[in-house]
Amino acid sequence: MPIYEYECKACGHRLEKLQKLSAAPLTDCPACERSELGRLVSAAGFRLAGGGWYETDFKTGSKKNLAGGNEGGKAAETSSKDGTAA
């Protein structure tokens, strides 16, 4: 469920509300109780990055690794306790 951000046009009160996509937008302000609440547009709070996501799936060469990490999204080699590569 997404978190929607609202602001009252009458008093300026802001709030966030966890709602279903199918839920009707809120209209009544909990602070001043007027029907002036409007939904705000805000940026997403996450970014899909790493191997397997669209950003790296269809790119080649140096453009493929925009998210950082390893080329092609392969996992980094880890070293064991004795210093040899695993």
trRosetta pair geometry for C-beta under 8 A, 3 or more apart (Angstrom, degrees):
i j d omega theta_ij theta_ji phi_ij phi_ji
1 18 5.5 76 113 178 122 89
1 19 6.4 -165 179 89 113 22
1 20 5.5 -65 -123 -89 109 47
1 21 7.5 -144 -132 -28 64 68
2 18 7.7 -179 101 -142 31 58
2 19 7.0 -25 73 63 74 70
2 21 6.7 73 13 -77 110 77
3 16 5.3 13 174 179 109 112
3 17 7.0 157 -158 76 64 30
3 18 5.3 -35 -100 -90 75 66
3 19 7.9 111 -122 17 30 69
3 45 7.9 20 45 -7 121 137
4 16 7.0 161 82 -155 40 61
4 17 5.3 -22 62 63 91 85
4 18 7.9 160 17 -94 73 17
4 19 5.6 -18 7 27 120 117
4 25 7.4 -138 160 -125 161 83
4 26 7.9 164 96 9 132 103
4 39 5.7 -46 -178 -137 119 107
5 14 6.9 -3 -176 -171 94 101
5 15 7.5 172 -152 92 55 37
5 16 5.3 -29 -99 -100 68 78
5 39 7.2 105 76 -162 52 62
5 40 4.5 -47 98 56 101 112
5 42 5.1 61 19 -18 137 138
6 14 6.9 164 88 -152 53 54
6 15 5.3 -11 59 62 99 82
6 16 7.5 168 17 -92 76 27
6 17 6.5 20 -5 2 118 113
6 25 7.8 144 -97 -174 116 95
6 26 5.7 -42 -85 65 161 120
6 37 5.0 11 177 -176 127 104
6 38 6.6 154 -154 77 76 32
6 39 5.7 -47 -98 -99 75 48
6 40 6.5 180 -103 -2 19 89
7 12 6.8 -20 -174 -155 99 41
7 13 7.2 167 -152 85 53 43
7 14 4.9 -17 -100 -99 80 80
7 37 7.4 159 82 -149 25 62
7 38 6.1 -26 64 63 73 83
7 40 5.5 63 -4 -51 106 118
8 11 4.9 7 103 48 134 80
8 12 6.2 -44 72 11 87 12
8 13 4.4 31 16 46 124 86
8 14 7.7 -129 10 -65 75 39
8 29 3.9 43 -101 -104 131 135
8 31 6.5 -120 -5 47 157 114
8 32 6.3 136 172 30 158 114
8 34 7.0 101 -161 64 118 99
8 36 5.2 70 -166 92 76 98
8 37 5.3 -38 -94 -91 69 65
8 38 7.8 134 -111 15 21 73
9 36 4.2 -118 50 171 89 108
9 37 7.7 -157 1 -82 79 16
9 38 5.9 55 -41 -4 105 118
10 29 6.6 -124 46 -5 113 156
10 32 5.6 -125 99 83 125 153
10 34 4.6 30 8 68 163 147
10 36 4.0 119 -19 47 100 161
11 29 6.4 139 32 162 115 160
11 31 5.6 -132 88 100 150 125
11 32 4.3 154 -25 -27 141 138
11 34 7.4 139 -14 29 102 120
11 36 7.8 127 7 73 72 133
13 29 5.6 114 56 -163 128 115
13 30 7.3 -134 134 59 151 73
13 31 3.9 169 -71 10 161 146
13 32 6.8 -177 -5 -5 131 94
14 40 7.9 -1 -136 -14 103 144
15 30 6.8 56 -42 26 160 119
17 26 6.1 99 10 -22 166 138
19 23 4.2 -115 180 60 109 144
19 26 8.0 -149 -65 -32 148 96
20 23 4.4 115 57 -24 82 101
25 37 7.9 -168 149 111 96 102
25 39 5.1 -89 -140 -40 131 124
26 37 5.2 -45 114 114 91 147
26 39 7.8 124 43 -69 77 87
27 35 4.9 7 149 -153 102 86
27 37 5.3 164 -163 52 21 102
28 33 6.4 -3 -176 -153 102 49
28 34 7.3 177 -144 91 63 21
28 35 5.5 -37 -89 -95 65 65
28 37 6.2 -17 53 0 11 127
29 32 4.9 13 97 48 133 80
29 33 6.2 -93 75 -40 79 13
29 34 5.4 9 28 51 117 67
29 35 7.7 -151 -2 -83 81 17
29 36 6.0 -13 -28 56 122 82
29 37 5.0 166 -67 -61 71 99
30 33 7.4 22 -146 -74 19 61
32 36 7.7 -10 77 38 123 117
44 47 7.6 127 100 -71 113 56
48 53 4.4 171 145 -140 107 146
48 54 7.2 58 100 27 132 87
48 55 7.0 168 100 -8 87 113
49 53 6.5 -97 -111 38 9 152
49 55 6.6 -21 -118 43 56 151
49 67 3.7 154 -164 -142 103 135
49 68 7.6 20 171 38 133 86
50 53 6.1 84 64 2 62 115
50 56 7.4 -82 125 4 22 141
50 67 5.7 -112 -51 112 38 155
50 69 6.5 36 -115 22 74 163
50 73 5.8 95 168 -132 63 102
51 56 5.8 -78 -114 85 46 151
51 69 7.9 -112 -27 107 88 142
51 72 6.5 31 -108 140 119 47
51 73 1.5 116 -83 -179 112 141
51 74 6.8 100 -65 -39 157 32
52 56 7.4 24 20 65 27 114
52 57 7.3 26 -168 -73 18 99
52 73 6.0 164 -15 174 69 161
53 56 6.2 72 64 24 71 91
53 57 6.8 -130 102 -27 28 101
53 67 7.8 76 55 -42 127 153
54 57 5.4 -54 -130 22 32 120
54 58 7.2 -13 -167 9 65 103
55 59 7.5 -22 157 -3 48 131
55 66 5.8 -106 168 57 116 121
55 67 6.0 97 106 -42 144 111
56 59 6.2 -81 -143 39 37 109
56 64 5.5 66 -148 -177 80 74
56 65 6.9 41 -116 -91 113 40
56 66 7.2 -154 -76 29 80 86
56 67 6.8 -69 -49 8 116 116
56 72 7.4 140 171 -139 126 26
56 73 5.6 131 116 -46 158 116
59 63 4.5 -119 -177 109 123 98
59 64 4.3 175 101 -94 101 59
59 66 7.6 46 60 -16 170 108
60 63 6.7 37 64 53 43 102
60 64 6.0 2 -138 -55 9 111
61 64 6.3 150 64 -11 32 101
62 65 7.2 -68 -166 36 43 94
63 66 6.8 -1 -178 -52 54 100
64 71 6.7 62 91 -154 121 75
64 72 6.7 8 140 -73 138 52
65 68 7.1 89 163 -86 90 7
65 69 7.0 -141 -159 69 103 71
65 70 7.4 -110 -126 123 129 23
65 71 5.2 -71 -61 -105 136 56
65 72 7.6 -39 -74 -17 100 38
69 73 7.2 42 108 -115 132 45
69 76 7.6 -121 -163 -45 83 105
70 73 6.9 124 80 -117 87 5
70 74 5.2 -81 113 63 134 74
70 75 7.3 102 33 -171 147 3
70 76 5.7 177 -45 -72 132 76
71 74 7.1 1 79 23 59 102
77 85 5.2 -2 162 -158 131 109
77 86 6.6 170 -174 53 79 74
78 85 7.8 130 82 -155 33 62
78 86 5.0 -9 77 31 80 128
79 83 6.0 -7 174 -150 127 30
79 84 6.7 159 -154 81 84 24
79 85 5.8 -58 -102 -99 73 45
79 86 6.4 174 -123 -14 19 89
80 83 7.3 -47 72 20 69 19
80 84 5.7 -7 40 62 108 76
80 85 7.7 86 0 161 85 6
80 86 5.1 118 -47 -71 91 97
